[in-house]
Amino acid sequence: MPIRIHSDLPARATLEKENIFVMTENRAETQEIRPLKIAIVNLMPTKEVTETQLLRLLGNTPLQIEISLVRMDHVSKNTDESYLDKFYISSTELMQKKFDGMIITGAPVEQLNFEEVDYWDELCKIMDYTKKNVYSTLYLCWGCFAGLYHHYGIKKYGLENKMSGIFMNERATEGDPLLRGFDDTFPIPQSRHTTLHKEDILKCPELEILAESAEAGVTIIKSKDNRSVFMTGHLEYDTLTLSQEYFRDTDKGMKVPLPKNYFPTNNVNRMPTSYWRATAHLFYSNWLNYYVYQDTPFVLDDIK
């Protein structure tokens, strides 16, 4: 089944070239079906890139999905206001509705204290709103750290060097449907300046660690009621995203580590290849099916 998006959204052309089944609003209105309503709070500066990455994964399931893109009430330095006005809704409009699922993305503000982020108060209102108005919320990278801090008081810790690369993970528990069909070890791209301490998470009885990495630490966490999922990494990343970040930073004269397990033979002149794409599609399919579709009320007003 298709993913339902605005007919003029630039991501549409890219997804159609990849044979991802997208459906415009006009056609969707002719079908008698209740689609899953998913909101994406897009905090990334490259809005169009992040939209395409996430829509690609959300569109590869048998479910019809209606997407609402959400913006913060602050001036975006990288995206035209006209683009945001056309394709995004405000947090005020968001909180007038209920959703089956929500994704809160990462943001390039890791090295700031949470309270120093100019939209922190607004984001906290959204995170509080999710408790009774969204059935399952997926927090990615900085969004993961923000959600754990706001909901559970779990701190983030700065790293001496940026963690960048592809890191192998193992299940920390057996039988959870979110990891159903996963290999015994599986890759997750990481791009961050902060980390979590496992002992802080273990002290919280409401949380469960699902996956961890010998190099990257705890990587996937969930609330035991499945209403919140936290991932420190970026399964949505394209093949070249880490290289683009690396060259962007080195071009600025920044000293950043070479992404681990990424460039063949660690040669930046050789083209990387993706070996996390299957994991990414399976993760998002499992989240939509087992944590959203199977349990969310048919009538959204029944979400509590």
C-alpha positions in Angstrom: 0.0 0.0 0.0 1.2 3.6 -0.6 2.4 6.4 1.4 0.2 9.4 1.3 1.9 12.8 0.8 1.4 16.3 -0.6 1.3 16.0 -4.4 4.0 18.7 -4.8 6.4 17.5 -2.1 9.9 17.2 -3.8 10.5 13.8 -2.2 7.7 12.4 -4.4 9.8 12.4 -7.6 12.7 10.7 -5.9 10.5 8.0 -4.3 8.6 7.3 -7.6 12.0 6.8 -9.4 12.8 4.2 -6.7 9.4 2.4 -7.3 8.2 3.4 -3.8 4.4 3.5 -4.1 3.3 7.1 -3.2 -0.2 8.4 -3.5 -1.3 12.0 -3.7 -4.0 13.5 -1.4 -6.5 13.7 -4.3 -6.3 10.0 -5.2 -6.2 8.9 -1.5 -9.5 10.6 -0.9 -11.2 8.2 -3.3 -10.2 5.1 -1.2 -12.4 3.9 1.6 -9.7 3.1 4.1 -8.4 4.5 7.3 -4.7 5.2 6.8 -2.2 5.3 9.6 -1.6 8.9 10.5 2.1 9.5 11.2 3.6 12.9 12.1 7.3 13.6 11.5 8.8 16.4 13.6 11.7 17.2 11.3 14.5 19.0 13.3 17.2 18.4 10.7 18.5 21.4 8.7 18.4 19.5 5.4 14.6 19.1 5.5 14.1 17.6 2.0 16.9 15.0 2.4 15.5 13.8 5.8 11.9 13.7 4.4 13.0 11.5 1.5 15.0 9.2 3.8 12.2 8.6 6.2 9.4 8.4 3.6 11.4 5.8 1.7 11.3 3.5 4.8 7.8 4.3 5.8 6.5 3.6 2.3 7.8 0.1 2.1 5.0 -1.7 4.0 1.5 -3.0 3.1 -0.1 -0.2 5.1 -1.5 3.1 3.7 0.2 5.9 5.6 -0.8 9.6 5.8 2.1 11.9 6.6 2.1 15.2 8.4 5.4 17.1 8.5 5.9 19.3 11.5 8.1 22.3 12.0 9.3 24.2 15.0 8.3 27.9 15.5 11.8 29.3 14.8 13.6 30.7 11.8 15.2 27.9 9.7 18.6 28.8 8.3 18.6 26.1 5.6 15.0 25.9 4.4 12.9 28.6 2.7 10.0 29.8 4.8 7.7 29.4 1.7 8.6 25.7 1.6 7.8 25.2 5.3 4.6 27.1 4.9 3.5 24.9 2.0 4.4 21.4 3.3 4.7 21.7 7.1 2.3 22.2 9.9 3.1 24.1 13.1 3.3 22.4 16.6 0.1 24.3 17.5 -1.8 22.6 14.6 -0.2 19.3 15.4 -1.5 19.3 19.0 -5.0 19.8 17.8 -5.0 16.3 16.4 -4.2 12.7 17.4 -1.8 10.4 15.5 -1.1 6.7 15.3 2.6 7.3 15.3 5.2 10.1 15.4 8.9 10.4 14.6 11.1 13.0 16.2 14.3 13.3 14.3 17.9 14.2 15.3 19.2 17.8 15.2 22.7 19.4 15.0 22.5 20.8 18.5 24.1 17.9 20.5 26.8 19.9 22.0 24.4 22.4 23.6 22.6 21.8 26.9 19.0 20.9 26.2 17.7 24.0 27.8 20.0 26.1 25.5 18.2 25.0 22.3 15.9 27.8 21.2 13.0 25.5 20.6 13.4 23.3 23.6 10.3 24.5 25.4 8.2 23.9 22.3 9.6 20.5 21.8 8.9 19.6 25.4 5.2 20.5 24.8 5.2 18.2 21.8 6.8 15.3 23.9 4.3 15.8 26.6 1.4 15.9 24.1 2.5 12.5 22.7 1.7 10.7 26.0 -2.0 10.8 25.4 -2.3 11.7 21.8 0.2 9.5 19.9 0.1 5.7 20.2 3.8 5.2 19.5 6.6 7.7 19.2 10.0 7.0 17.6 12.9 9.2 18.8 16.0 9.3 16.6 19.6 10.4 17.5 19.4 13.8 19.3 15.7 13.2 19.5 16.5 10.0 21.4 18.6 11.9 23.9 16.1 14.6 24.2 13.2 12.2 24.8 15.1 10.2 27.4 16.1 13.3 29.2 12.7 14.9 29.2 10.6 11.8 30.1 13.0 10.0 32.4 15.7 12.4 33.4 18.4 10.4 31.7 21.5 12.5 31.0 23.6 12.6 27.8 27.4 12.5 28.1 29.8 14.3 25.7 32.3 12.2 23.7 35.9 13.2 23.4 35.7 12.6 19.6 32.7 12.4 17.3 31.2 8.9 16.9 30.8 8.4 13.2 30.5 5.2 11.2 28.7 1.9 10.9 28.6 -0.1 14.1 27.5 -3.7 14.6 24.8 -4.4 17.3 23.4 -7.4 19.1 20.0 -8.0 20.8 20.0 -7.3 24.5 16.7 -9.2 24.9 15.0 -12.1 23.0 11.6 -12.1 21.4 10.8 -8.4 21.1 8.8 -7.9 17.9 10.6 -4.7 17.0 13.7 -6.8 16.2 11.8 -9.7 14.7 13.6 -11.1 11.6 16.9 -9.3 12.5 20.2 -11.1 12.0 22.2 -12.1 15.1 24.3 -9.0 14.6 23.1 -6.0 12.6 24.5 -2.6 11.5 23.4 0.9 12.6 24.9 4.1 11.3 26.0 6.5 14.0 26.8 10.2 13.8 26.9 11.9 17.2 28.9 13.8 19.8 27.2 12.3 22.9 26.4 9.0 24.4 24.3 7.3 27.1 25.4 5.4 30.2 23.9 1.9 30.4 23.6 2.0 34.2 21.4 5.1 34.0 18.9 3.3 31.8 18.9 0.2 33.9 17.9 2.3 36.9 14.7 3.2 35.2 12.1 0.4 35.6 9.9 1.8 32.8 12.6 1.2 30.1 14.1 -1.8 28.4 17.3 -2.0 26.4 16.7 -3.8 23.1 20.1 -3.6 21.4 23.6 -2.5 22.2 27.0 -2.3 20.5 30.5 -3.1 21.8 31.7 0.1 20.3 28.7 2.4 20.2 27.0 1.4 23.6 23.3 1.2 24.0 21.6 1.9 20.7 17.9 0.9 20.9 15.7 1.4 24.0 11.9 1.2 24.4 9.4 2.0 27.1 7.9 -1.3 28.4 4.4 -0.2 27.2 5.8 0.2 23.6 4.6 3.7 23.4 8.1 5.2 23.0 11.1 3.8 21.1 14.6 5.4 21.3 17.4 4.9 18.8 20.8 6.6 19.1 21.6 6.2 15.4 20.4 6.8 11.9 19.1 3.8 10.1 17.5 6.2 7.6 20.8 7.4 6.3 21.6 7.1 2.6 24.7 5.4 1.4 26.7 8.6 1.1 25.3 10.6 4.0 28.3 9.9 6.3 30.8 10.8 3.6 28.9 14.0 2.9 29.1 14.9 6.6 32.8 14.0 6.8 33.8 16.1 3.8 31.6 19.0 4.9 33.4 19.1 8.2 36.9 18.6 6.8 36.3 21.3 4.2 35.6 23.7 7.1 39.0 22.7 8.7 37.4 20.7 11.4 39.3 17.7 12.9 36.8 14.9 12.7 37.5 11.2 12.8 37.2 9.0 9.7 33.8 7.2 9.8 34.5 3.7 11.1 33.7 0.6 9.0 32.5 2.8 6.2 35.0 3.7 3.4 36.5 0.5 1.8 40.0 0.0 3.3 39.5 3.4 5.0 40.3 5.1 1.7 38.1 8.2 1.4 38.6 8.1 -2.4 36.7 4.8 -2.6 32.9 4.8 -2.8 31.1 3.4 0.3 28.4 0.9 -0.1 25.3 0.5 2.1 25.0 -2.7 4.2 22.3 -1.4 6.6 19.5 -0.9 4.2 17.7 -4.2 4.8 18.0 -3.6 8.6 16.5 -0.2 8.2 13.5 -1.4 6.2 12.8 -4.2 8.6 13.1 -2.0 11.6 10.6 0.6 10.3 8.2 -2.2 9.0 8.3 -3.8 12.5 7.7 -0.5 14.3 4.7 0.3 12.0 3.2 -3.2 12.2 3.8 -4.3 15.8 4.0 -1.1 17.7 1.6 1.1 15.8 -0.9 -0.8 13.5 -1.6 -3.8 15.6 -2.4 -1.9 18.8 -3.5 1.6 17.9 -7.3 2.2 18.3 -9.2 2.4 15.0 -10.8 5.6 16.3 -7.9 8.0 17.0 -10.0 9.8 19.7 -9.7 6.6 21.7 -6.0 7.0 22.2 -5.3 7.7 25.9 
